[in-house]
């Protein structure tokens, strides 16, 4: 049995995306001064009395380091972006398309800095780095422009998802986009 500590620290973001009906648009139109909350998409749903349908919430690291320790010994300490070079089987890419809807698309982008992920897991048997998988998402903004490319936001070991929890971050930037595609 191995105790594994995985830490990701650097610069990342939280992206929430959802849809609202046209009638709720006016309630959010002048919201620029009230976007400085972590988990903004959830906060809007809870406090603004709108029919917000949350489509996706992604949280992860864009730039920074990943460090993996097994039983207190460092087995990996590198920049997150070099994982593709070290072992092409660790990182898998996904593209998150822009929603095709008649409704207003709401997107929240919050840039964070600090410890994005600091978790401990217990592995039955010996830790095998080849069983580690990291999902990198390219999130498309308004048809085919990337809003965020290379957001490392999902972690798996032996096909089990490991939640990225307990971030210790500072909110550096917060934006809210409201747009109608059609």
Secondary structure, DSSP 8 states (H G I E B T S, - for coil): -EEEEEEEEEEEEEEEEEEE-GGGHHHHTT-GGG--STTHHHHHHHHS----EEEEEEEEEEEEEEEEEETTEEEEEEEGGGHHHH-TTTEEEEEE-----SSEEEEEEEEEEEEEEEEEEEESS---GGGEEEEEEEEEETTTEEEEEEEEEEEEETTEEE-----EEEEEEEEEEEEE--
